[in-house]
Amino acid sequence: MNMEPWGQNAASTQAFTSLNRLKPEDNNAVLFELFQLLEDYAPAWYTEEHHNRAAAALEELLSQSLIC
């Protein structure tokens, strides 16, 4: 199976382009959703360091009232 890396096919390029059109608050909601997915599924590569960095970044957004 020959899989193209993320960003190398039309579907991923289209998805990325549509993400660029989101308002900042939508982007923050997407980041929060991705964080929740990582926390819920905890893939093998998702280390405590990744968790701490992501949690700190989200905490910063929350303190600035950029996400609810």
C-alpha positions, 0 to 999 in steps of 0.5 A: 500500500502506497500512502502519501504523507499528510499534506501530499494529497488533494483531500488533506490539502483541501482540509487544510485550506478550509481550516485556514478560513476558520475564525480564531475562536473556531481554531481554538475549538479545534485545538481543544477537540484534538486535545480531548481526542489525544487524552481519550485515546492516548496513542502510544506516542503521546507522552506525558511531555506532549500532554504537559505541553498541550495542557499548558498551551490550552491553559494559556488560551483559557487564561486569555479567554480565547476558548471556553 
